């Protein structure tokens, strides 16, 4: 296990994330005895939960935390012993194993990081992104936690259907609107409170500002040398984007991050001292070994952009009717993503704040981010994110852009092999170097 | 002499796509589909020939690896591999549905690398709610419009009703054959039944109806049906479009008397309501009532009541749970279904496979032990 290490963060703001995002990192303080607590998945609008003043926690995030703290294996094995296949999502196995163990002990498992998760009173799932996320809470509720479950379930058009056709738009927006309204009705029943439209409007306004700031950061990352690499993106941007969208604290955090990145660009400061290669990162990161990015950085490579948790361009929304604004934002973002090639992206219409970029956008990134290639993490237990990498590799190859695909997993460290993976990376860098030299000679 | 009944079914099963190729040569347009969420009745009503795309468990996946990852539904990868190798070059169209992540993503890859004159994906929500039922209804309306555009003519209401009637007749005939599996020994084996159903997937519905009538006539009068065996089993799980495994179970002295798979009871039992709004009938049959684990149906294990009921109806003593690698929807139901069966006093055996059946001998040993236990 000594080969697994935490990321060395480059940006000061990221280093201060825990202190600046106290609402998230001190979430235990938000729990109230006997009061409602939701466990939810990315795909559920955190702005809505904020509007209900409903505390929420994220099993997916807890999976990444357990992986980072090197306890995911314990929970994954527990889930497997309960009959959940090793093929299944390691976030899911981690969460199921954690709950199974908590039920067995009648208490929070002592090895759980950050005091474990609070005991939920409801499960809010989502049909976005993948199949396991629609089945996860079903399995959890039927086996361990018999509490109410609700899923938001919007759909997005296939790649060959035009979302700008008014009939198509009306078709998809109707489902989106209805599923959001159904969620509101569910939350009203569960909390005994009416939706506070004023709070929702304020949260959406914060979210708009935050998405614009994150977009600005992503644009600034085009600079050479690269001011922010994947190690800082994954350790510093994912939590506020996925789990705090709409909270003022997160918006202010992103403003601070934007300022620092902007300052670095102005001063020509990069993540690594001698930037020789710039790569696209595709796939989920190995959360138990984010130090991998530093290890690759030591070889002269930086990752200025990632395909996961991609925020996309900000879209205009009318906040006068905040519920309708949430629908409008989700649909406009789905449409924007669709415009850039959607043949291998998952369900993409989601009331949360991120997406997966399409093929044409990735091809465009090669120019915009001056990429030398792509490194793709094929995660055995997450087919939803991995599926399509071979196609993207083929697409990039048409542009003469090389790619490396290596295999392990996002939250199950048993699949990591440092020597094999670093050997593959070194070989890839050698090939990229040779082709750069050849290009320079030509 | 032309083959009839079970012999014809076996020949069609073995020859896979011969009949579709013949029809193509006669000028018919053939549209392949991967899942029943895209109702074949609509294709048939437009004068097209629906063809259920099959994998080939005997064919190793090779060429598909250039375009798609190794981790993913091995059945879907296998079908695409055959498309890449040109085995489906007789198809004029390909229709898929968002039945699972693998198919949803495969649609984009398939249509990119193997474009066809007509391609369409039917989107399917993951939850059954009034909103999702309305969405699926509209989605089927768009599907019907696209089919009409490809066929070059509007589908008349009468044609759609006739197609629904035809498919309902085939379902009734299939159910009649299933009834013949209730006796002990059953009059038709599990392997024979599956051969008939798979053969039907490659035929126009009228020819399938004729085949079913021949098989029924033959089976009801046969004297050489399956002999006595030690146990009666229900076969549940992932798609199974090859009879090898069912034959193996039956060789180990157990009858497969009932199933819950998509080329089986899940798709052929029941009927589409005809008259009034045909799309509403499809929504009820192919979405609301279609017991595919990819659809969320609440957390109560009583969602598997239908399975217990089927096992009791057919006097199954145990259940084989067939799981393909990387099938998230089925594998996420597995814990619940096993416990529910156990509570109902029905032992179960999990058989895992990667759609190659390379571990057939180890399966044989495990099936034998299971039969010993339940007999």
HADDOCK unambig.tbl for C-alpha pairs under 7 A between the chains (distance, minus, plus):
assign (segid A and resid 83 and name CA) (segid B and resid 335 and name CA) 5.83 0.50 0.50
assign (segid A and resid 84 and name CA) (segid B and resid 335 and name CA) 6.85 0.50 0.50
assign (segid A and resid 85 and name CA) (segid B and resid 331 and name CA) 6.68 0.50 0.50
assign (segid A and resid 87 and name CA) (segid B and resid 326 and name CA) 5.62 0.50 0.50
assign (segid A and resid 88 and name CA) (segid B and resid 328 and name CA) 6.38 0.50 0.50
assign (segid A and resid 127 and name CA) (segid B and resid 126 and name CA) 6.35 0.50 0.50
assign (segid A and resid 130 and name CA) (segid B and resid 101 and name CA) 6.18 0.50 0.50
assign (segid A and resid 131 and name CA) (segid B and resid 100 and name CA) 6.55 0.50 0.50
assign (segid A and resid 131 and name CA) (segid B and resid 101 and name CA) 6.13 0.50 0.50
assign (segid A and resid 131 and name CA) (segid B and resid 328 and name CA) 6.75 0.50 0.50
assign (segid A and resid 131 and name CA) (segid B and resid 329 and name CA) 6.65 0.50 0.50
assign (segid A and resid 132 and name CA) (segid B and resid 328 and name CA) 6.00 0.50 0.50
assign (segid A and resid 132 and name CA) (segid B and resid 329 and name CA) 6.78 0.50 0.50
assign (segid A and resid 134 and name CA) (segid B and resid 296 and name CA) 6.65 0.50 0.50
assign (segid A and resid 135 and name CA) (segid B and resid 296 and name CA) 6.68 0.50 0.50
assign (segid A and resid 135 and name CA) (segid B and resid 329 and name CA) 6.87 0.50 0.50
assign (segid A and resid 135 and name CA) (segid B and resid 332 and name CA) 6.34 0.50 0.50
assign (segid A and resid 138 and name CA) (segid B and resid 298 and name CA) 6.78 0.50 0.50
assign (segid A and resid 138 and name CA) (segid B and resid 299 and name CA) 5.08 0.50 0.50
assign (segid A and resid 139 and name CA) (segid B and resid 332 and name CA) 6.74 0.50 0.50
assign (segid A and resid 141 and name CA) (segid B and resid 299 and name CA) 6.26 0.50 0.50
assign (segid A and resid 142 and name CA) (segid B and resid 299 and name CA) 5.13 0.50 0.50
assign (segid A and resid 142 and name CA) (segid B and resid 300 and name CA) 6.18 0.50 0.50
assign (segid A and resid 142 and name CA) (segid B and resid 301 and name CA) 6.94 0.50 0.50
assign (segid A and resid 153 and name CA) (segid B and resid 125 and name CA) 6.64 0.50 0.50
assign (segid A and resid 153 and name CA) (segid B and resid 126 and name CA) 6.58 0.50 0.50
assign (segid A and resid 153 and name CA) (segid B and resid 127 and name CA) 6.87 0.50 0.50
assign (segid A and resid 155 and name CA) (segid B and resid 125 and name CA) 6.66 0.50 0.50
assign (segid A and resid 158 and name CA) (segid B and resid 121 and name CA) 6.94 0.50 0.50
assign (segid A and resid 159 and name CA) (segid B and resid 108 and name CA) 6.93 0.50 0.50
assign (segid A and resid 171 and name CA) (segid B and resid 135 and name CA) 6.93 0.50 0.50
assign (segid A and resid 175 and name CA) (segid B and resid 131 and name CA) 6.07 0.50 0.50
assign (segid A and resid 175 and name CA) (segid B and resid 132 and name CA) 6.72 0.50 0.50
assign (segid A and resid 175 and name CA) (segid B and resid 135 and name CA) 6.26 0.50 0.50
assign (segid A and resid 178 and name CA) (segid B and resid 131 and name CA) 6.17 0.50 0.50
assign (segid A and resid 343 and name CA) (segid B and resid 108 and name CA) 4.21 0.50 0.50
assign (segid A and resid 343 and name CA) (segid B and resid 109 and name CA) 6.61 0.50 0.50
assign (segid A and resid 344 and name CA) (segid B and resid 105 and name CA) 5.40 0.50 0.50
assign (segid A and resid 344 and name CA) (segid B and resid 108 and name CA) 5.71 0.50 0.50
assign (segid A and resid 344 and name CA) (segid B and resid 109 and name CA) 6.76 0.50 0.50
assign (segid A and resid 345 and name CA) (segid B and resid 105 and name CA) 6.99 0.50 0.50
assign (segid A and resid 346 and name CA) (segid B and resid 105 and name CA) 6.97 0.50 0.50
assign (segid A and resid 380 and name CA) (segid B and resid 71 and name CA) 6.44 0.50 0.50
assign (segid A and resid 383 and name CA) (segid B and resid 71 and name CA) 6.53 0.50 0.50
assign (segid A and resid 383 and name CA) (segid B and resid 72 and name CA) 6.26 0.50 0.50
assign (segid A and resid 384 and name CA) (segid B and resid 101 and name CA) 6.68 0.50 0.50
assign (segid A and resid 387 and name CA) (segid B and resid 69 and name CA) 6.08 0.50 0.50
assign (segid A and resid 388 and name CA) (segid B and resid 68 and name CA) 6.60 0.50 0.50
assign (segid A and resid 390 and name CA) (segid B and resid 67 and name CA) 5.60 0.50 0.50
assign (segid A and resid 390 and name CA) (segid B and resid 68 and name CA) 5.49 0.50 0.50
assign (segid A and resid 390 and name CA) (segid B and resid 69 and name CA) 6.13 0.50 0.50
assign (segid A and resid 391 and name CA) (segid B and resid 67 and name CA) 5.55 0.50 0.50
assign (segid A and resid 391 and name CA) (segid B and resid 68 and name CA) 6.56 0.50 0.50
